[in-house]
Amino acid sequence: MPMTQRDIREYYEGCWKQKAEQAGGREQLEYSSPVEDAVIYPAYERLIADLDLRAQGGRVLDVGCGSGRWVRFFLDRYRPAFLMGVDYAQASVDMLTRWCADGDVPTEFRQADITAPSLDLGEPFDLINVANVLFHIPEQDLFLQALRNLARLVGPHGRIVTTEYLPRATMRTDWMLVRSRYEFEAAAAQAGLRIAEVRPSAFFSNDPMGIDGPDPFVRGHFQRVRAGMRQILEARLDDTTRLFFTNFLADVERACLAFCNEHVSPTDAPSQKLVVLAPACHCS
Ligand SMILES: C[S@@+](CC[C@H](N)C(=O)[O-])C[C@H]1O[C@@H](n2cnc3c(N)ncnc32)[C@H](O)[C@@H]1O
């Protein structure tokens, strides 16, 4: 049965509750693949530098903060003036208040639904991060409301960075509704946002749903590589061998992305991208 926002919320409440019970410290909150992080973190840092995004000294909001993967990214690498993390799962908010709210940077973790029409998070933000959230909102009215809220929450010179796939055709899996690049752009425009930049940020390490590739034959190749990658990372390995494979797979990933960056338009690259949204320009 394809999930709804309500199913997703229930799932993540349980997921983050279990994570909170198991975690003995901030470093144990890891949730994503180490190969994926080894590639997307430097890509995000480059994006921040190239576009002069205000991670340093700005008001930063992380929507769908989950296990705090991006909260840690911003706190470990930058010094925002203020960092707020919101998630509609209370378990995430409790976990991050416990493990991520004790540093020098003023932080606040708040239970909030990005699709709520009356959402009020105070002053506008300079940088809003929305990683792996929007494809979990299959209901079109809620999706549009989420984009409208983001447009309202971002300052006039601020930017929203969201992780998207932007395939040619919309694809539905049990867990995701991945809107086509055309639908995504039209919805963003309807909410008063424009796509300012697209940067490929993963190749094999993301997208286990196999949504990339024009047909099942191509998608099959991607899925087999991803399955092999998962098998290696989940295998019982000593630390040296694990480190070797993590670095090796990250290098494979970087090589594929470097090739794409030279020869493929960013939107046509497979798998996930960092998509920067800016307030639409109303100048004539
Ligand atoms: C796939 S996880 C991503 C977590 C984190 N951003 C990351 O990239 O690792 C999706 C997160 O978004 C949250 N979420 C989904 N829909 C939401 C909504 N409408 N409002 C706030 N949070 C939402 C879920 O509770 C979950 O924590």
The ligand as an SDF file (V2000), in Angstrom:
LIG
                    3D

 27 29  0  0  0  0  0  0  0  0999 V2000
   13.9930   10.2400    5.3120 C   0  0  0  0  0  0  0  0  0  0  0  0
   13.9860   11.0910    6.8520 S   0  0  0  0  0  0  0  0  0  0  0  0
   15.2680   12.2700    6.5580 C   0  0  0  0  0  0  0  0  0  0  0  0
   15.9710   12.7160    7.8060 C   0  0  0  0  0  0  0  0  0  0  0  0
   17.1360   13.6980    7.5380 C   0  0  0  0  0  0  0  0  0  0  0  0
   16.6550   14.9440    6.9690 N   0  0  0  0  0  0  0  0  0  0  0  0
   18.1690   13.0700    6.6280 C   0  0  0  0  0  0  0  0  0  0  0  0
   18.3160   13.4870    5.4640 O   0  0  0  0  0  0  0  0  0  0  0  0
   18.8430   12.1120    7.0750 O   0  0  0  0  0  0  0  0  0  0  0  0
   12.5190   12.0980    6.6980 C   0  0  0  0  0  0  0  0  0  0  0  0
   12.2590   12.9470    7.9370 C   0  0  0  0  0  0  0  0  0  0  0  0
   11.2740   13.9340    7.5930 O   0  0  0  0  0  0  0  0  0  0  0  0
   10.2910   13.9880    8.6150 C   0  0  0  0  0  0  0  0  0  0  0  0
    9.0550   14.4960    8.0080 N   0  0  0  0  0  0  0  0  0  0  0  0
    8.3100   13.9180    7.0290 C   0  0  0  0  0  0  0  0  0  0  0  0
    7.2250   14.6760    6.7450 N   0  0  0  0  0  0  0  0  0  0  0  0
    7.3070   15.7700    7.5440 C   0  0  0  0  0  0  0  0  0  0  0  0
    6.4770   16.9220    7.7240 C   0  0  0  0  0  0  0  0  0  0  0  0
    5.3440   17.0640    7.0560 N   0  0  0  0  0  0  0  0  0  0  0  0
    6.8730   17.8700    8.6170 N   0  0  0  0  0  0  0  0  0  0  0  0
    8.0170   17.7030    9.3400 C   0  0  0  0  0  0  0  0  0  0  0  0
    8.8220   16.6180    9.2320 N   0  0  0  0  0  0  0  0  0  0  0  0
    8.4630   15.6760    8.3400 C   0  0  0  0  0  0  0  0  0  0  0  0
   10.2020   12.5460    9.1260 C   0  0  0  0  0  0  0  0  0  0  0  0
    9.6480   12.4760   10.4310 O   0  0  0  0  0  0  0  0  0  0  0  0
   11.6830   12.1310    9.0900 C   0  0  0  0  0  0  0  0  0  0  0  0
   12.3420   12.4640   10.2720 O   0  0  0  0  0  0  0  0  0  0  0  0
  1  2  1  0
  2  3  1  0
  2 10  1  0
  3  4  1  0
  4  5  1  0
  5  6  1  0
  5  7  1  0
  7  8  2  0
  7  9  1  0
 10 11  1  0
 11 12  1  0
 11 26  1  0
 12 13  1  0
 13 14  1  0
 13 24  1  0
 14 15  1  0
 14 23  1  0
 15 16  2  0
 16 17  1  0
 17 18  1  0
 17 23  2  0
 18 19  1  0
 18 20  2  0
 20 21  1  0
 21 22  2  0
 22 23  1  0
 24 25  1  0
 24 26  1  0
 26 27  1  0
M  CHG  2   2   1   9  -1
M  END
$$$$
